[in-house]
Amino acid sequence: MKTNRKIRTNLSLFVWLLPILGFMVTANAGEQPALPKGKQTSLGLYVTAEEAYDKWLTAPDAVKVLDVRTLEEYIYVGHAPMAWNIPFVTQTHEWDADKGYFAYRPNPDFISQIKELAAPTDTLLVMCRSGGRSAMAVNLLAENGYTNVYQITDGMEGDAVKDPESPVEGQRLVNGWKNSGAPWTYELDIDRIKLANGQGVLIEKSN
């Protein structure tokens, strides 16, 4: 008898706590780990590479994946097969001794090229190497009226391994599209490539 009473008491307590537990799960479901400031955007819409691929799979005709890396990165590092390449900046041959790399130049046609591809209310999933340039691209798109633009926080290559004891320390293997199991390729679809400064893709036809 006492056992049955104890079971009923515990069951009543569980039923009473269930709505509270449900609220806690719902409240935490959409939370992302704290992002570095350089990866944050004014729109506050974030997905990982894995989540981005799943989101594209649900509506491949409506959701567009936008790769804002340079053309060189898109070609030689690899890219998502469904991604459009519209560089946010282009690579120059001007060496920046203070920063230790070749300087970038903004793509003056970035917004006009995006407008040819997508309307301001379309869903865009934006990636770069690891989330820095894509965040800047999302902010610029937001300034130009785009409202449904997601930052792919870990980008194409992902974050670098930070472990001095690891043989791959410094390599971008932590996350990212290439490390998530999502498809990627070196094969090019030239119709998905937009060049800066009004340049078109020259096609040499074989005889």
Disulfide bonds with the S-S distance in Angstrom:
none
